[in-house]
């Protein structure tokens, strides 16, 4: 039987830098399956995830620490299995986890706003509603509207909260303190603006009010503007920002000026080159395919998510191919260090050193977001390969 990867390679035969694919498609499918099985096993009956486990099965963790943001992120990845792969095997688990999230984390701010809270005893110093968490909440929950599992009003009020948290320049306040009823810089994270923008775009999918689209566009342009002002060596890669740009560009009704398109394109290129020019491509190294200075497997997975989003949006075909070469090596690295058997099968540990004799506890620790980001990267990469194969076969 002819190797399907050969037709993928033929797609790039006229490019000066032909893409390299070393991971067999069947192995990629197996990685996706194992990640889905891990998620299924680690979604409790209540809908709460097992937040942390360890490849050393004797290691135990307290169940007090948790993350509303990472819970929402996992819901997003579970939904990608359905939208990108057409696989509904863990849909019922997703529904249960969605109900848990709504019950525990989607809270009323006032009569016109709902936010996603970070609880003091789980993750934050005081009771907070965060812009990033609310963005992730919209990403995770907007699809439930067609299933009649959430009210449109709640989604709209979550959107109102993000509009309230956005300033005139397009920046987002990180959090809202319930105690003082004020916007705050407490519990800030660099990913919040991208998460908020992507959440608004998912809300726009279900509620075609242009205020959601306009706020997302304003936020994305602000990210690009700030990125342009930062020297390349000081820029922090932002996968959620790149995912928001990909989502924005998927909309046929989006209107951008030439200057705005150039600004966003420059931001995409700057982020992409930041990581692909700092990748370990020493084929003899145990961490071949990883991104330099990023030790964690989860961190490498987030880079892959962002690069795949950039692949779909950068205008340069040469850069597209460079990105795809980089992603292919990165996916191979990530797949190599996924747990392949035992009770932690499908898990993504802390670092690629997890199975070494000198591995420490953090190397072996599997958090839900490790698996979430890896699954998202695997699924998005599989879609690229499928699209290339379909194009070569004339579909």
Helices and strands as residue ranges (DSSP letters): H 4-11, H 25-41, E 52-54, H 68-83, H 91-105, E 106-110, E 113-118, E 128-130, H 131-141, G 142-147, H 152-165, E 175-177, E 182-184, H 192-206, H 210-228, G 232-234, H 239-249, H 258-276, H 297-311, H 317-336, H 361-364, E 365-367, H 368-392
